[in-house]
Amino acid sequence: MASSVPRPALPAANAASSSDAASSAVPPAPAPNPMASSPAPATSPFTGVAVPFGPAALPAVNNASASNAASATVPVAPDPNPMATPTAAAAPVLPVSSPPVVAVSYTALSLVRRQLICTIVVFATIASALPSDMLLPILPVLEQSLFVSGERINGIVAAGLAVAVATPLIRNDSDYFGRQWRYLFWLVLHICTSTSLSILPNLPDLTYAYHAFFVGRVVQVLSASAIQTIGGGIIADISPQDELTLGTLAVVIRAIVGPLLGGFVTKYGQGESGIFVTSCTTVIVLYIAAFLCVPETLRPIVGDGTLYAPKLLLPVPLFHHTVADPHLYPPHDPHQPLRDLRAGLSRRKLAAIAANALLFATYYAINVTLCRTLTARYRFNSFQIGAAYTAKGVAMLAGWYCSSLAAAWDRGRAMRQNPGRPPAPEYRLWTQALGAVVFCFGALGYAGFVWMRWHVAGVVVFVAVAAFGVIWSNYQTKKYLGSFAPFGRALGSLSDLVGTVVAAVMVAVAQPLIDRVNFLWFFMGLVVLQLVCLGVVRVTT
């Protein structure tokens, strides 16, 4: 027996699909009062804007499917008079479009302001580290100025590489306590040590001139390393995608400009003291620019930089209290890098890091022997030696550019071979091995030309080939390690650390080993070790 109580009204699409509606003889109830209360609309999880739901939220053409329309038993009313005034119940329900999602910018600083900060940071990185490249052509000149042997001068270079071990500590310190005042402190320290080093070569009668120069260079390299690492953090705070590109650009500019400028200043200027005078003067100008224009950028302290967005010059303050929301900008975890290393390290990655470290060490062995070779066997002056090092720097620029193109092509090829899924990072090891083989060819050619006393043009060309290969291989290794998110940064830091330590040891022992064996056999042994490391990488892959 059918119920005499009328049922609640259902939309036409739901009524047509309901079995109760198909078997019921009760005609559909009139439409409810449009002024009656309705359930609260849902809220979009993306924009927070209330949006309609249910059949009313869909276009009328979608409210009833073809199958529901075929099985519906409710009679369809005839079309209304097109000239009649539409009522509220007959008005069509249009879909409500939610407002578009607005992307929040990474930083509140303007594009011009970010470009200004990045320019100051990059030039400060170049100017602070420039003495290391400017000194390479004049190592024989320093031996005469300080009245010491070549091994002791190599000890200064090795000590400069060894202090780079402290670089992760410097970066971690600025990650937790702020960047601005630490950045300015290291700039001031660099200025002070450059001033002291500009005086020491002119005091050969000083009893401890060599030891003072040794300590001064260690402090100067430490400050330059701090300026570079904290500057990289500043760039990452305001423009993270530019950190790697600008850092590599700074290294390449140093390799091109530094040796040529160092040889020119030594030959036609104030001697070796002019190197430190040039660096000191440039860093003073950049210090003033950094003091006025580079704010605190550490995101757990200042967030996206809204506090400094309307300002252009910032002479104050140097010390900051936290103003950022810790939920939006959580502080760095000091133990996270070690946890990343434990979780992301494997035998294959260790083999790749060891191969890259040995490659880097052999490259530095070429660096410290080239200047003495050109001086003793080919009678080059300091300016000519600087030009030879500049050719090596141009080759490094070409290697970096070609390696980036090869990495993009190799990734596209790997994605075409495995459509629908990301390629395994190991495909980069083949490209890395290509750069290592090119470096070995250049190193052997350099050693052979020097040993046979052939034309100096061949020496310069093979050194350039080796520089091309080392920057190619190092770039691919960094890309390979960076592919293992979220462990890429920690693995890259470990690779830099191991590479600098091995390079420092190699620089310290290069000349004694060359004296014990001959020049050719020394580099042949390093090349064989490099090829063995490549074989280990291939086996583990």
PyMOL commands that set and color helices and strands:
alter all, ss='L'
color gray80, all
select helices_A, chain A and resi 12-17+19-23+55-57+60-62+66-71+111-134+136-146+150-177+180-202+209-238+240-268+273-293+299-302+306-308+336-344+347-376+382-417+425-452+456-482+488-516+519-540
alter helices_A, ss='H'
color red, helices_A
select strands_A, chain A and resi 42-43+50-51
alter strands_A, ss='S'
color yellow, strands_A
deselect
rebuild
show_as cartoon
